[in-house]
Amino acid sequence: MPRIADYTQVVAEHEVWLAEGAGGELEAALVLDIEPEDFTIWSVAVAPEAAGRRLGSALMGFADERARALGYASVHLYTNAKLTQRIGWYERLGYAITHHEDMADRRLTHMRKTFAKAG
């Protein structure tokens, strides 16, 4: 979905966080879709030049912190079902598959990470 999006609309309707390099170049981006009923990671992307520096993991951790700070009990995301390595990475980060959604041109895998209750 992020590859076919209108980013003018995305920036207007979502919370967008950027990670810049020392020279001001864009290295990574996180797009959050925050609705009253659900906190969704809409997109997480790392520039190929910044790969291997764990920026994706840092952004995912930031998303967890942001969701908790806003009072959400979980974080939702979805990805193309063909991206099995990415799905495995999300599982290692604590996400579980909740369901699949068949679309006209792709199949989405929906995942959710539920936070442990403090106490």
Secondary structure by P-SEA (a helix, b strand, c coil): cccccaaaaaaacbbbbbbbcccccccbbbbbbccccccccccccccccccccaaaaaaaaaaaaaaaaacccbbbbbccccaaaaaaaaaaaccccccccccccbbbbbbbbbbcccc
